[in-house]
Amino acid sequence: MRHDEQRLASLDAFRGFTIAAMLLVNNPGDWAHLYGPLAHAEWHGWTFTDWIFPFFVFISGVAMHISLGRRAAAGAARQALLLQSWRRGLAIIAIGLALNLIPAFHPETLRWPGVLQRLGLCTLLAAPLALLLGWRQQLAAALALLGLYSLLMLCVPVPDAQGVWHVGSLQPGEDTGAWLDRALMDGHLWAKSKHWDPEGLLSTLPALASQIAGLLAGHWLMARRAPVEKAMWFMVSGLACLWLGQLLDAWLMPINKSLWTPSYTVAMTGWACLLFGSFYWLLDAMPLPLLRARLARWARPLQMFGMNALFIFALSGLVAKLLGFVKLAQPDGSQRTLKALLYAPIQALELAPRNASLLFALAFCASMYLVAWVMWRRRWFVKV
């Protein structure tokens, strides 16, 4: 497909950074041997890994505002833009469900929620907000979503999986969102928990607020302001959100990725503003053209990832599943997975187990980068 030439280098690079980080944390050689930042926080709190999902949602909001704004300015009808956005959201959900079917292909136990499903659902819900509301109304909508979610989580009595009732409990499986997921999707939740899901329905409300934060960032990017001023205010906004996120963590609900709490929403928006603001300053707002061009060359590998982000995301998930599913017979009659066979030479090196696991993840990233590089060289850009 043809590439849209009107792209922000910083947005592609930030998207590529997020994809590369996702590949790194999702594909260790051994899940039992990880460096702390490369695993999610056990429950409350956050790590580097907990940046990744809200960054995807934030980026989706930024890209949505820019894309819809440009097409509307070119004369596209609002209804047509809304239908296109909804088709995109439904396609993303379908891809996520298809990946969840592999390798078992058992619809009766299919996990309905998931990362792509949440991204698609946020796209469906955010599109009318992007097309019909101004930035002030969007900000009000985000605050209302966070307020409604807080009330439902802290004030509604619900039973846990054993029938014990709780009010305001934020422990695994005891919250309002977990109860709703069991009521609507029992038997189709995350296999590791069974009674709750980190991408459940209710926590889509604050996730949508994260996407609205991206819409607001898009408004600022398209404003008639000097690029240096835009970059500066991204940094200021990021620091303010980090401060506010810590206040919400102390006074309202703890930072928690699985629950997507308001404190998590705001704090991760802060980090997204800081990192994206840095990319924007270096690649788009830098007042020294020669230095900006040199930095763009250094950032090109990230841009290659970012220009085919959804394709690389889906492909990496499929490859990872196949590595664990495909088994090959060994001379002794046993069977080993393809991943175990590929990991064995790395394990044979004189490395600490965590370093061997990290090296496998880096090799996986390199293999996906090769795919992204070939696609970039051939000008293949897959869009949904």
C-alpha positions in Angstrom: 0.0 0.0 0.0 1.1 3.5 -0.6 2.7 5.4 2.2 1.1 8.7 3.4 3.9 11.2 3.0 2.5 13.6 5.6 3.8 11.9 8.7 5.4 13.1 11.9 8.8 11.5 12.2 8.5 11.8 16.0 5.1 9.9 16.1 6.4 7.1 14.0 9.6 6.9 16.1 7.6 6.9 19.3 5.3 4.2 18.0 8.4 2.2 16.9 9.9 2.6 20.3 6.8 1.2 21.8 6.6 -1.7 19.4 10.3 -2.6 20.1 9.7 -2.4 23.8 6.7 -4.7 23.4 8.7 -7.2 21.5 11.4 -7.2 24.1 9.2 -7.8 27.1 6.8 -10.3 25.5 9.5 -12.7 24.2 12.0 -13.7 26.8 13.8 -17.0 26.5 12.6 -18.0 29.9 9.7 -16.4 31.8 11.3 -17.6 35.1 14.4 -15.5 34.5 13.6 -11.8 33.9 15.1 -8.5 34.9 12.6 -6.6 37.0 11.8 -3.8 34.6 11.0 -6.4 31.9 8.1 -7.8 33.8 4.8 -6.2 34.8 4.4 -5.1 38.4 2.9 -8.0 40.4 -0.2 -5.8 41.2 0.0 -2.3 42.5 2.9 -0.1 41.2 4.5 0.0 37.8 7.6 -0.9 35.8 9.0 -0.1 32.4 6.8 -2.9 31.0 3.7 -1.1 32.3 4.5 1.8 30.0 3.8 -0.1 26.8 0.1 -0.6 26.6 -1.0 2.9 27.6 1.6 4.3 25.1 -0.2 2.4 22.3 -3.5 3.8 23.4 -2.1 7.4 23.7 -0.5 7.1 20.2 -3.7 5.8 18.8 -5.4 9.0 20.0 -2.8 11.3 18.6 -2.9 9.5 15.2 -6.7 9.6 15.2 -6.9 13.3 15.7 -4.2 14.0 13.0 -5.7 11.6 10.5 -9.3 12.7 10.9 -8.4 16.3 11.0 -6.4 16.1 7.7 -9.1 14.1 5.9 -11.9 16.5 7.1 -9.8 19.4 5.9 -9.6 17.7 2.5 -13.4 17.6 2.3 -14.2 14.1 3.6 -17.7 13.9 5.2 -17.9 13.4 8.9 -20.2 10.4 8.6 -17.8 8.7 6.2 -14.9 9.3 8.5 -16.8 7.9 11.4 -17.7 4.7 9.5 -14.1 4.3 8.4 -12.9 4.6 12.0 -15.5 2.1 13.1 -14.4 -0.3 10.4 -10.8 0.0 11.6 -11.8 -0.6 15.2 -13.8 -3.7 14.3 -10.9 -5.0 12.1 -8.5 -4.6 15.0 -10.8 -6.5 17.3 -11.2 -9.2 14.8 -7.4 -9.6 14.5 -7.1 -9.8 18.3 -9.8 -12.5 18.5 -8.2 -14.5 15.6 -4.8 -14.4 17.4 -6.5 -15.6 20.6 -7.9 -18.6 18.7 -4.4 -19.9 17.9 -3.3 -22.6 18.6 -6.4 -24.4 20.1 -9.1 -23.1 17.8 -11.8 -23.7 20.5 -14.4 -21.0 20.3 -16.0 -22.3 23.5 -12.9 -21.4 25.5 -11.7 -18.4 23.4 -10.5 -15.5 25.5 -12.7 -12.5 24.4 -10.7 -9.6 25.9 -7.1 -8.8 24.8 -4.7 -6.0 23.9 -5.9 -5.6 20.3 -9.5 -5.9 21.4 -9.1 -3.1 23.8 -7.3 -0.9 21.2 -10.2 -1.6 18.8 -12.9 -0.9 21.3 -11.2 2.4 22.3 -11.0 3.3 18.6 -14.8 2.6 18.2 -15.6 4.8 21.3 -13.1 7.6 20.6 -14.0 8.2 17.0 -17.3 10.1 17.6 -15.6 12.0 20.4 -12.8 13.0 18.0 -15.3 14.1 15.3 -18.0 15.7 17.3 -16.3 17.4 20.3 -13.8 20.1 20.8 -10.8 19.8 23.0 -12.6 21.2 26.1 -15.5 18.8 25.7 -13.0 15.9 25.2 -11.2 16.9 28.4 -14.5 17.0 30.3 -15.3 13.5 28.9 -12.0 12.1 30.0 -12.5 13.5 33.5 -16.0 12.1 33.6 -14.9 8.7 32.6 -12.2 8.6 35.4 -14.8 9.9 37.9 -17.4 7.3 36.9 -14.9 4.5 37.0 -13.7 5.5 40.5 -17.3 5.6 41.8 -18.1 2.1 40.3 -14.9 0.6 41.7 -15.0 2.1 45.2 -18.7 2.3 46.0 -20.5 -0.6 44.4 -20.7 -3.8 46.5 -20.0 -7.0 44.4 -19.3 -10.7 45.2 -16.0 -12.3 44.3 -15.7 -15.7 42.6 -16.4 -17.5 45.9 -19.5 -15.4 46.7 -17.9 -13.2 49.3 -19.1 -9.6 49.0 -16.7 -6.6 48.9 -17.0 -2.9 48.6 -14.0 -0.9 47.2 -11.7 -3.9 47.3 -8.9 -3.6 44.7 -7.5 -7.1 45.2 -7.4 -9.5 42.2 -10.9 -10.8 41.4 -12.6 -8.8 44.1 -13.3 -5.5 42.2 -16.4 -4.4 40.3 -14.7 -4.9 36.9 -13.9 -8.5 37.7 -17.5 -9.2 38.8 -18.8 -7.6 35.5 -16.4 -9.7 33.5 -17.4 -12.9 35.2 -21.1 -12.0 34.7 -20.7 -11.3 31.0 -17.7 -13.4 29.9 -17.3 -16.3 32.3 -15.2 -19.0 30.7 -13.7 -16.5 28.2 -11.3 -14.7 30.5 -7.5 -14.7 30.9 -6.5 -18.3 31.4 -3.9 -17.5 34.1 -6.6 -15.9 36.4 -9.9 -17.3 35.1 -11.9 -15.0 37.4 -10.7 -11.7 36.2 -9.0 -10.2 33.1 -6.5 -7.4 32.8 -8.2 -6.2 29.6 -11.7 -6.4 31.0 -14.8 -4.4 30.0 -15.0 -1.9 32.9 -11.4 -0.8 32.8 -12.0 0.2 29.2 -13.5 3.4 30.6 -10.1 4.8 31.9 -8.3 3.3 28.9 -10.6 5.4 26.8 -9.5 8.4 28.9 -5.9 7.5 27.9 -6.9 7.6 24.2 -8.6 11.0 24.8 -5.4 12.2 26.3 -3.8 11.3 22.9 -6.6 13.3 21.1 -5.7 16.3 23.3 -2.1 15.9 22.4 -3.1 15.8 18.7 -5.0 19.1 19.2 -1.8 20.7 20.6 0.3 19.2 17.7 -1.9 20.8 15.1 -2.2 24.1 16.9 -0.7 27.2 15.2 2.3 27.4 17.6 6.0 27.3 17.2 7.3 23.7 17.3 9.7 24.5 20.1 6.8 25.8 22.2 4.8 22.7 21.5 7.8 20.5 22.6 8.2 22.5 25.8 4.6 22.2 26.8 4.6 18.5 26.2 7.4 18.3 28.8 5.6 20.6 31.2 2.3 18.6 30.8 4.2 15.4 31.3 5.7 16.5 34.6 2.3 17.8 35.8 0.6 14.5 35.0 3.3 12.5 36.8 2.8 14.7 39.9 -1.0 14.4 39.7 -0.7 10.6 39.1 1.3 10.3 42.4 -1.4 12.3 44.2 -4.1 10.1 42.9 -2.0 7.0 43.8 -1.9 8.3 47.4 -5.4 9.7 47.8 -7.7 7.8 45.5 -6.6 4.5 44.0 -3.1 3.0 43.6 -1.3 2.9 40.3 -2.3 -0.5 38.8 -2.0 -1.6 35.2 -4.4 -4.5 35.4 -7.2 -2.3 36.9 -6.1 0.7 34.7 -6.8 3.0 37.7 -7.1 6.8 37.3 -3.7 7.2 38.9 -2.2 4.8 36.3 -4.0 6.6 33.5 -2.7 10.0 34.5 0.8 8.9 35.4 1.3 6.9 32.2 -0.1 9.9 30.2 2.7 11.9 31.9 5.4 9.5 30.8 3.9 9.4 27.3 4.0 13.2 27.0 7.6 13.2 28.2 8.8 10.6 25.8 6.8 11.8 22.9 7.8 15.4 23.6 11.4 14.3 23.6 11.0 12.5 20.2 9.1 15.6 18.9 11.8 18.0 20.0 14.6 15.9 18.5 13.0 14.9 15.2 10.5 17.6 14.3 11.1 20.7 16.4 14.9 20.8 16.6 15.8 24.3 15.3 19.1 23.0 13.9 18.3 21.4 10.5 21.6 19.4 10.1 21.4 18.0 13.6 17.7 17.2 13.1 18.5 15.3 9.9 21.3 13.3 11.6 19.0 12.4 14.5 16.3 11.3 12.0 18.8 8.9 10.4 19.6 7.4 13.8 15.9 7.1 14.6 15.1 5.4 11.3 15.0 1.9 12.7 12.3 3.0 15.2 10.4 4.7 12.3 10.6 1.4 10.3 8.9 -0.4 13.2 6.4 2.4 13.6 5.3 2.6 10.0 4.0 -1.0 10.2 3.2 -1.2 13.8 -0.1 -3.1 13.7 1.4 -5.7 11.3 4.5 -6.2 13.3 2.4 -6.5 16.5 0.2 -9.2 15.0 3.0 -11.0 13.3 5.1 -11.2 16.4 2.2 -12.6 18.4 1.6 -15.2 15.7 5.3 -16.2 15.6 5.6 -16.4 19.4 2.6 -18.7 19.5 4.0 -20.9 16.7 7.4 -21.1 18.5 5.7 -22.6 21.5 3.2 -24.7 19.6 5.3 -26.4 16.9 7.1 -29.4 18.2 9.8 -31.5 16.5 10.8 -35.1 17.2 14.2 -35.7 18.7 16.6 -38.6 18.2 15.7 -40.0 21.6 12.0 -40.1 20.7 11.0 -37.0 22.8 9.6 -33.8 21.3 10.8 -30.3 21.9 9.2 -27.0 20.9 10.7 -24.9 18.2 11.4 -22.2 20.8 13.3 -24.7 23.0 15.5 -25.7 20.1 16.2 -22.1 19.2 16.9 -21.2 22.8 19.2 -24.1 23.5 22.4 -22.6 21.8 21.9 -19.4 23.8 21.5 -21.4 27.0 24.7 -23.3 26.2 26.7 -20.0 26.4 28.4 -19.0 29.6 25.7 -16.5 30.6 23.6 -15.9 33.6 20.1 -17.3 33.1 18.6 -13.7 33.0 21.1 -12.6 30.4 20.5 -15.7 28.3 16.7 -15.0 28.5 17.3 -11.3 27.5 19.6 -12.3 24.6 16.8 -14.5 23.2 14.4 -11.5 23.4 16.9 -9.3 21.7 17.3 -11.9 18.9 13.5 -12.0 18.5 13.4 -8.2 18.2 16.2 -8.4 15.6 14.2 -10.9 13.5 11.1 -8.6 13.6 13.3 -5.6 12.7 14.5 -7.5 9.6 10.8 -7.9 8.6 10.2 -4.2 9.2 13.3 -3.3 7.2 12.3 -5.3 4.2 8.8 -3.9 4.2 10.2 -0.3 4.5 12.7 -0.9 1.7 9.9 -2.2 -0.6 7.6 0.6 0.5 5.0 -1.9 1.9 2.9 -0.2 4.5 0.0 -2.3 5.8 -3.0 -0.3 7.1 -6.3 -1.5 8.5 
